[in-house]
Amino acid sequence: MSEDVDTVAPEAVRERLATGDDEFDLVDIREADAYEDGHLPGAEHLTVEELEDVVAERDWSDEVVVYCYVGQTSVQAARLVEEYGNADDVASMAGGYEAWADDVEALADAD
């Protein structure tokens, strides 16, 4: 397993979603109430515990982008997917949902 996990900027994820790119799986590993309060379009919700239960059984053939609150737990989750899910293309979204929300807010303020 790689010690370093790739990261992807929220802006890059936003751009991919805006262009209709569906060649990646987006996984939100925050708690259920946080997911229900808001999440990225098309994100699947799996808590860390749920991810641990399904990681080895799941098909991770698409690119995987994992995010959490601020980007720390998603690094650990990305490592888990990389190692036990035998996924080749896994990244953690830098700054997590908080950075995504800040980016969206900044775009709205710019209009």
C-alpha positions, 0 to 999 in steps of 0.5 A: 500500500502506498503511504501517500494518498493522492488528493484532488481539489474540490474545484476539480471535482466540481468541474468534473461534476459540472461536465457530467463526468460520471467515470468516478465514484464519489464516497461521503464518509461523514456521519449520516446526519451530516450527509443528510444536511448536505453532500456533493451531487451523486455522492454515495454515503458510507460511514467509515464502519460501513466502508470497512465492512464492504471494501473488499467485496465491492467493485472499485474499477472506477476512479474513487474520490473519498471525502469527509468533513475536512479531509483527514479521515478521508485520507485514511478511508482512501488508504483502506480502499486502495489496500483492501479494495484493490483500487488503483485510482483513489483520491481524497478530496482536499479540505473535505466537505468544508472546502467544497462548501467554501468553494461553492459559497465563493462562486455564489458571492462572485456572481 
